[in-house]
Amino acid sequence: MTVIEVSASKNYFVQIGNGLLPTLGPKAAALGKVQKVCIVSDSNVWPLYGAAADASLHMAGLSTCTFVFPAGEESKCGATYLELLNFLAENRLTRSDIIVALGGGVVGDLAGFAAASYLRGIRFLQVPTTLLAA
């Protein structure tokens, strides 16, 4: 595994390597005061990696909810964004909870924008599944 530190307004680390999905739960739990995680994914990625991501989070003692939308650029739109915001509110995510983007570019864009705007910003973890998303 390679770890890169990114220096921005708030420093963070990017971890790159094979087989990191089982470590998602412990890494999310290590952020502290996390009770719920919303996994955002698309209809192509969820069947491949969703169960492993969900299991890792549950094994770390975290509660999860899942928002899966139709794969493709056409889902990167206001309607899907509003559906996601409503879903977050219905599932009572708080500012101490986390959104996990599990997927490629559209998933990361949609989940990242929702994380930045929901409750004036909540924590966000990117789990890219394509080279371009990484």
N, C-alpha and C positions, 0 to 999 in steps of 0.2 A: 504494500500500500504506500502511496505517495501522499504526503500532506503538504499543502501549500497555504501559507498565511497571506490573506488579502488585507491590505491596509486601506481602509476607507473611513467614513465618518465613525464607523464602529468596526474594529478588526474582527475577522472571522476566519475559520479554517475550511479549506476544501480538501476532501479526502477522495483519492482516485485509486481504484483497484478493482479486482475481481472478487466476487463473493462477499460484498459488503452489506447486502440486504439483511442478513440475520442480525447485524449490529444496529439496525435502525432503532429498535426499541430502547436498548440501553443508552444510545446516544441522545435520543429524545428525552428520556427520563432524566438524564444527567443535566439537562437544562434547568431543572428545578421548578417546583410549583406547577407542574404539568399534570392535569387530570384527564383531559380529553384531547384527542388528536383527530382531525378530519383529514382523511386521505382523499385527495382529488386525483382522479385518473380518467382515462378514456376507455371506450369499449374495445379497443385493441390491446391495450396494455394490462388492464385489470385482470383478464383471464390468465395472463402469463405470470404476473408478479404480485397480484393483489393478495392472495392468500398468505404468501410468505411475509409480505410487509405487515399485514394485519396480525399474523401470529407473533411476529417479533415484538410488535407494540404491546400486545396482550401479555406476552411472557414477561415484559418489563413492568407490568402492573398498570398499564394505561388503558383507558376506555377509548374506543374508536367509533367513528361514524364514517360513512363512505359516500362520496358524491362521484358518480360515474356518468359521463356525458358521451354522446356520439363522437367517434373519432373524426378528425378532419378539420381543416381550416375554417369551414363554415360554422363550426361551433365556437370559434373565437369571435363572439358577438355580444351585444348588450343583453340579449335575452338570456343567454347561458350564464353570463355574469350575474344578472339579477336573480336567476334561479339559485345560483351558488350562494349569494348573500342571504337570500331567504332561507336556504337550507342551514347555513351557519346559525342564523337567528333561531330557527325552529329547534335546532339541536343545542341551543344555549351555550355556544362557545363563548369563552370569556377572553380577556386580554392575556391571561396567563396560559391559555391553551395554544395549540400549534396546528398549522395547516401544513400537510406534507403533499408536495406535488410529485406524484409517481407517474412519470411518463416523459414524453418528448416536448418539443417546443411549444405547442399549443397548450398542453397541460401546464407547463411552467409559466407561460404568459398569463393564463387565466387565473391560476391559483396564486401567483405572485401579486397580481393586481388586486385580487380579492383580499389577500392578507394585508396588503398595504392600506386598503381603504376600510375594511371592516373594523368597527370600533376604533377608528383612527389608527389602526395598525396592530396586528398580532404577529407572533413569531411564525416563521416560515422555514421549512426545510425542503430543499430541492433534491429529488432522487431521480436524476436523468436516466432515461433508458435508451437514448440515442446519442451518437457522437456529437451531432449538431446541438442537441440540448445541453450537453456537457460543456 
